[in-house]
């Protein structure tokens, strides 16, 4: 809604009024200068340029390796135009001249996928009538477009402006993820897509899809259709079809987000057993099967045949070079009770050390996925309980307590690390203290420079026990954005909660304006409140 | 979506199939027999009757004092038809005969408002082709319609059924409220209306509108327009116009919900001062005003003139016979610092006992509203700190700790009580343990029968520090429903959390189906997940 500053009087002649206003506003500094997460270097001045949506253009630079027809950037231009000039925008009456955002990209990766080594570096220079955005890859260009969109603001009269700005930017960590759990509660595809939208606003770049677990198996496998037809909450309404999965991967790709699937085993697999007989370990009481089942049965060759086929499918469906194999929280009691498993232990010379059996199983699964050219990630349990660690590549640290002690141990072992422990956002608790997720120092452990480089990033985990589409967004946002800044920005420039606070509040209002149900951080208001009720 | 039970085969001839299915289902008992909150007496059998939406009618009984044209019930019939047969319903193919719900009401109160003494009693008898709903008032009939709507269910094929049932029902407590705080964050009218919808589903009957407070004054007063034009977060987008307020009151009335406005003073009034000069107490340091302001200034006659005019307006805008006057958390330091206040204390013979000043102020405000024929409610602070309590009517107990000790004290003093302390749902904490809000025993204090009758009910408080339209619904629902059952149902029949749990889970799924963003209680799924993303 447009509230003219001089609404008490209709006497002002429009052109004069505009000129007058422009002159006045030219010298009013912005109160909140918000880009979230904070760019690595950022210089701006109070000099500002009016933007006229009728004469605002995105274009490709003459030296750019990519041009019109680049799927990722063409779509991004359309998307960011709407984000910069929202349909619910208030009346604007400036007659500003044309403004062009010229994008130049070094490599033509328009039809590829973002990967672990993709550069996200960009530079952005905003001057009169023109912004120049340069990046090595289209993924870097996407990050720059996001930054540009956050630089644009409206004054009280509704006119759009952008200040003179110079930015050089790149992420501190290469891996910046969010885990969604679609097994404990089914999340409609729309809820995942909306999360991907919001992830891009905070420059997250990995969607860790914890797609199956004990309660349900919603992934519709073409190799083993019974897994979802019998293991999902409902075989039709509560599954992800191949087409759903492609839609998620495509939506993510367009935003420079990798999709990392997790098929957690040998524990957390109760739902797998419904559609695949002889996969789980039958538990025994004495010499009698109880009718209940434990983890995947590591003693049967058929288990590895099944896993080979399943992971072959999964590897072809999900293009990312990483795959998450889980491996957490394996309860040994059922294995111990089963005579066939015990016989297998004996045959293999494992004695009564079930961690050896687990290691054997995990190593086999890692080998299966290595043969499929995938880099595997495992939860820290697999690292913690095994002496042979050479088969491991990336370890995800999730346990509370001294998580940096664990990070240090994994780094000493020469393995790469993803840090999730401090960012379990599904946890109930004092939910509003976002600072707790902000004041995390992932490299504050004793170690060499080389060891610190092994920390490739971090991840926000949104487990599904108490989370579904009804509360996912307010529980994630804007608290996940606090983690996002920690993972993207320079630590020295972002160590103060006090300094970050007004920027995060401003960013949260931007999220609301973009339709993201981001919960409030404190008493107050946004110019545009959440309207999706 | 319709999933035929025998989808593997297309050979079944439809009519035979239907008959077969009906015969089979006739003998399958319902697994979850859910009415929430639990009716006082409830008898049902496995005998069940198919409902055909094409031949389903609401009508008035021949002995009913109200007929077609009754605004409250005519609208309720339309509303409940859609709730019973949702547009997102799955295919149904039964050819059942007509079914009529016949409503008979003793008093014609169709155009009135629900009040503190309104009967909500009803009886409901469901038999073949017919349900008979009898109530003393239209408000009781609304409660019965809600119950009936919850009795209807769909089988897996999508057919609608209702079981043979006899219900006699009435609320345990007369006052069952929800407080929303529209000052710390502005709640769009749509969010309030949606909350009223959901309140009716849990049989809440009071919307306590904590409409103004320190941070903002969104109520647009016609007598003092500056209060919102200067005291709201925004004078146009963040206010409640008279028309908004009428819309809320009307929406509430149609659902048998009273609207109880709170204009809290003398503390919690910082926003009032922006639009009304000389209302708040200027704070001093020594003999110099600091430029800051404290509570309402009780020493000036102009204060009482202002309050008289404001409450005259408020009393005419809000039809309910109750008004909430606040009176909580008054900080005396500013009063103490102010020489005029001190002089007034001296003149009135209060010495240095500022509780006497506060009592004087509150008694004046109570007298003002009494003269306007309103029953006033105050927060427990007003009761706690004053020896003269005869001017009080209803005390709302809100402080944590031994709240039943407080209830007992207030009851001993012969005053009526509303219990809010155990139901502060805005509080962060272990958010999922709804049982904490269920296992509350409001009458478990030592007292006579007469004293226990003074507990007129309870209230869920949703304060606004960290709550706005982005997270209001999942924070309220279904946890508030746990409180609702405590306030409506018989305590002996609802003392078990284990027994209540499946019914509450079922009820939560009903809320989702009705578009209420009610968060999950545990791992699992609903047939119809929340779609409003």
Interface residues (C-beta under 8 A of the other chain):
Chain A: X1 X3 X184 X185 X186 X188 X190 X191 X194 X215 X216 X233 X234 X235 X236 X237 X238 X428 X429 X430 X431 X432 X464 X465 X466 X467 X468 X469 X470 X471 X473 X474 X512 X517 X518 X519 X520 X521 X522 X523 X524 X525 X527 X529 X530 X531 X532 X533
Chain B: X1 X3 X184 X185 X186 X188 X190 X191 X194 X215 X216 X233 X234 X235 X236 X237 X238 X428 X429 X430 X431 X432 X464 X465 X466 X467 X468 X469 X470 X471 X473 X474 X512 X517 X518 X519 X520 X521 X522 X523 X524 X525 X527 X529 X530 X531 X532 X533
